[in-house]
């Protein structure tokens, strides 16, 4: 995510910390470091603010927007943004916690058509939930090894989940697996929703029709 460079050359901007009593090692272990706790709380607010801004459609939130939403000083935002990879990871953890129940459902059962239609239903719900986050991640992946790796890991996970639910005969057919993987992918869904500007129900019908054509001769 792109943010302006921190410039804190003005001496008036310096933070003056109050003097605190010196504690021995035992006291230090018993009493939490107030500054460390405040820093952790600020970081948490920054991460949540970035998540919320992205969810609302801001692909690359500016530092000023994050500071205002998190109710923290601009300097705190700059300080934490010096370590973007860990911030991306923390945002990713929040998003995963939100969608984890959707990813941990047992494999669908039934006929081949019923299995595929159930997978489509699950993907539609999941993709709509993660759409703004995945869009932002894709836009920033070129400067983040973490985001680039997460994209690959997620695509691999979706393929593995799909394969595990399909009958053995279909799993052995690489061409059909590749085709279904493409049709049930986030990229295909995003094209329908964003580029072709279809509604959820319209996009879903396109996915269902395409998938049905692929599996029709396999039943």
C-alpha positions as CSV (number, residue, x, y, z in Angstrom):
1,X,0.0,0.0,0.0
2,X,1.3,3.4,-0.9
3,X,1.8,6.0,1.8
4,X,3.7,9.3,1.9
5,X,7.2,9.3,3.5
6,X,7.5,10.3,7.1
7,X,9.2,13.6,7.7
8,X,9.6,14.5,11.3
9,X,12.4,17.0,11.2
10,X,10.7,19.7,13.2
11,X,11.8,19.6,16.8
12,X,8.4,20.7,17.9
13,X,7.1,17.4,16.7
14,X,9.2,15.4,19.1
15,X,7.4,13.2,21.6
16,X,8.2,14.1,25.2
17,X,7.7,11.1,27.4
18,X,7.1,11.5,31.1
19,X,9.8,10.3,33.5
20,X,8.9,7.1,35.2
21,X,10.3,5.6,38.4
22,X,13.2,3.1,37.9
23,X,12.0,-0.5,38.7
24,X,14.2,-3.4,39.6
25,X,13.9,-6.6,37.4
26,X,11.3,-8.2,39.6
27,X,9.1,-5.2,39.5
28,X,9.5,-4.9,35.8
29,X,8.3,-8.4,35.3
30,X,5.3,-7.8,37.5
31,X,4.2,-4.5,36.0
32,X,3.4,-4.4,32.2
33,X,5.2,-1.8,30.2
34,X,2.6,0.8,29.6
35,X,4.2,2.2,26.5
36,X,4.4,-1.3,25.0
37,X,0.7,-1.9,25.8
38,X,-0.3,1.4,24.3
39,X,1.8,0.7,21.2
40,X,0.2,-2.7,20.8
41,X,-3.3,-1.1,21.2
42,X,-2.5,1.6,18.6
43,X,-1.2,-1.0,16.2
44,X,-4.4,-3.1,16.6
45,X,-6.5,0.0,15.9
46,X,-4.4,0.8,12.8
47,X,-4.8,-2.8,11.5
48,X,-8.5,-2.8,12.1
49,X,-8.8,0.7,10.4
50,X,-7.0,-0.5,7.4
51,X,-9.2,-3.6,7.2
52,X,-12.3,-1.5,7.4
53,X,-11.2,1.0,4.8
54,X,-10.3,-1.8,2.4
55,X,-13.7,-3.5,3.1
56,X,-15.4,-0.2,2.1
57,X,-13.5,-0.1,-1.2
58,X,-10.3,1.8,-0.6
59,X,-7.7,-0.3,-2.4
60,X,-4.6,1.6,-0.9
61,X,-5.6,3.6,2.2
62,X,-3.6,6.7,2.8
63,X,-1.9,7.2,6.1
64,X,-4.1,10.2,6.9
65,X,-7.2,8.1,6.3
66,X,-6.0,5.3,8.5
67,X,-5.0,7.7,11.3
68,X,-8.4,9.4,11.3
69,X,-10.2,6.1,11.3
70,X,-8.0,4.5,14.0
71,X,-8.0,7.7,16.1
72,X,-4.2,7.7,16.4
73,X,-1.5,10.2,15.6
74,X,-0.2,10.3,12.1
75,X,3.3,9.6,13.4
76,X,2.0,6.3,14.9
77,X,0.7,5.3,11.5
78,X,4.1,6.1,9.9
79,X,6.0,4.2,12.5
80,X,3.9,1.0,12.1
81,X,3.9,1.3,8.3
82,X,7.6,1.0,8.3
83,X,6.9,-2.7,8.6
84,X,4.3,-3.4,6.0
85,X,4.8,-7.1,5.7
86,X,3.8,-7.7,9.3
87,X,0.9,-5.4,9.0
88,X,-0.3,-7.3,5.9
89,X,0.0,-10.5,7.9
90,X,-2.1,-9.1,10.8
91,X,-4.8,-7.9,8.5
92,X,-4.7,-11.3,6.8
93,X,-5.2,-12.9,10.2
94,X,-8.3,-10.8,10.9
95,X,-9.8,-11.6,7.5
96,X,-9.1,-15.4,7.9
97,X,-10.7,-15.4,11.3
98,X,-13.8,-13.9,9.7
99,X,-14.1,-16.4,6.9
100,X,-12.6,-19.5,8.6
101,X,-16.0,-21.1,9.3
102,X,-16.8,-20.9,5.5
103,X,-13.5,-22.7,4.7
104,X,-13.9,-25.4,7.3
105,X,-17.2,-26.9,6.1
106,X,-17.2,-30.6,5.4
107,X,-17.0,-31.6,1.7
108,X,-20.4,-31.5,-0.1
109,X,-21.9,-34.9,-1.0
110,X,-24.5,-36.2,-3.5
111,X,-24.4,-36.6,-7.2
112,X,-21.7,-34.9,-9.3
113,X,-24.1,-32.1,-10.2
114,X,-25.2,-31.6,-6.6
115,X,-21.5,-31.5,-5.4
116,X,-20.5,-28.9,-8.0
117,X,-23.6,-26.7,-7.3
118,X,-22.9,-26.8,-3.6
119,X,-19.3,-25.8,-4.2
120,X,-20.5,-22.9,-6.4
121,X,-22.9,-21.8,-3.6
122,X,-20.1,-21.8,-1.1
123,X,-17.7,-20.0,-3.4
124,X,-20.2,-17.2,-4.2
125,X,-20.7,-16.4,-0.5
126,X,-16.9,-16.6,0.2
127,X,-15.9,-14.5,-2.8
128,X,-18.4,-11.8,-2.1
129,X,-17.1,-11.6,1.5
130,X,-13.4,-11.3,0.5
131,X,-13.9,-9.4,-2.8
132,X,-12.5,-6.0,-1.6
133,X,-9.6,-7.6,0.3
134,X,-8.5,-9.8,-2.6
135,X,-8.8,-6.8,-5.0
136,X,-6.6,-4.7,-2.7
137,X,-4.1,-7.6,-2.2
138,X,-3.8,-8.2,-6.0
139,X,-3.2,-4.4,-6.5
140,X,-0.4,-4.4,-4.0
141,X,1.1,-7.9,-4.5
142,X,3.9,-6.6,-6.7
143,X,5.5,-4.9,-3.8
144,X,4.7,-7.5,-1.1
145,X,6.2,-11.0,-1.1
146,X,3.6,-12.0,1.5
147,X,0.6,-10.9,-0.6
148,X,2.0,-12.6,-3.7
149,X,2.6,-15.8,-1.7
150,X,-0.9,-15.6,-0.1
151,X,-2.5,-15.3,-3.6
152,X,-0.7,-18.5,-4.7
153,X,-1.5,-20.3,-1.5
154,X,-5.2,-19.4,-1.6
155,X,-5.6,-20.5,-5.2
156,X,-3.9,-23.8,-4.4
157,X,-6.1,-24.3,-1.4
158,X,-9.3,-23.7,-3.4
159,X,-8.1,-26.2,-6.0
160,X,-7.3,-28.8,-3.4
161,X,-10.7,-28.3,-1.7
162,X,-12.5,-28.7,-5.0
163,X,-10.6,-31.9,-5.9
164,X,-11.2,-33.5,-2.6
165,X,-14.9,-33.2,-3.0
166,X,-15.1,-34.7,-6.5
167,X,-15.5,-38.4,-7.4
168,X,-12.2,-40.3,-8.1
169,X,-12.9,-40.6,-11.8
170,X,-13.2,-36.8,-12.1
171,X,-10.1,-36.2,-10.0
172,X,-8.1,-38.3,-12.5
173,X,-9.2,-36.1,-15.4
174,X,-6.7,-33.2,-15.3
175,X,-8.3,-31.3,-18.1
176,X,-11.7,-31.3,-16.4
177,X,-10.1,-30.4,-13.1
178,X,-8.2,-27.5,-14.7
179,X,-11.4,-26.3,-16.4
180,X,-13.5,-26.5,-13.2
181,X,-10.7,-24.8,-11.2
182,X,-10.8,-21.8,-13.6
183,X,-14.6,-21.6,-13.6
184,X,-14.8,-21.7,-9.8
185,X,-11.9,-19.3,-9.3
186,X,-12.0,-15.9,-7.7
187,X,-10.5,-14.4,-10.9
188,X,-13.5,-15.7,-13.0
189,X,-15.9,-14.4,-10.4
190,X,-14.3,-11.0,-10.2
191,X,-14.4,-10.7,-14.0
192,X,-18.1,-11.4,-14.0
193,X,-18.9,-9.0,-11.1
194,X,-16.4,-6.2,-11.9
195,X,-15.6,-6.2,-15.6
196,X,-18.9,-7.5,-16.9
197,X,-20.8,-5.8,-14.1
198,X,-23.2,-8.7,-13.5
199,X,-25.3,-8.9,-10.4
200,X,-24.6,-11.7,-7.9
201,X,-27.5,-13.8,-9.3
202,X,-26.5,-13.1,-12.9
203,X,-22.8,-14.1,-12.3
204,X,-23.9,-17.1,-10.4
205,X,-26.0,-18.3,-13.3
206,X,-23.0,-17.9,-15.7
207,X,-20.8,-20.0,-13.3
208,X,-23.5,-22.7,-12.9
209,X,-24.2,-22.9,-16.6
210,X,-20.5,-23.1,-17.5
211,X,-19.8,-25.8,-14.8
212,X,-22.9,-27.8,-15.9
213,X,-21.5,-27.9,-19.5
214,X,-18.2,-29.1,-18.2
215,X,-19.6,-31.9,-16.1
216,X,-22.6,-32.8,-18.3
217,X,-20.7,-35.5,-20.3
218,X,-19.1,-36.9,-17.2
219,X,-22.3,-38.0,-15.5
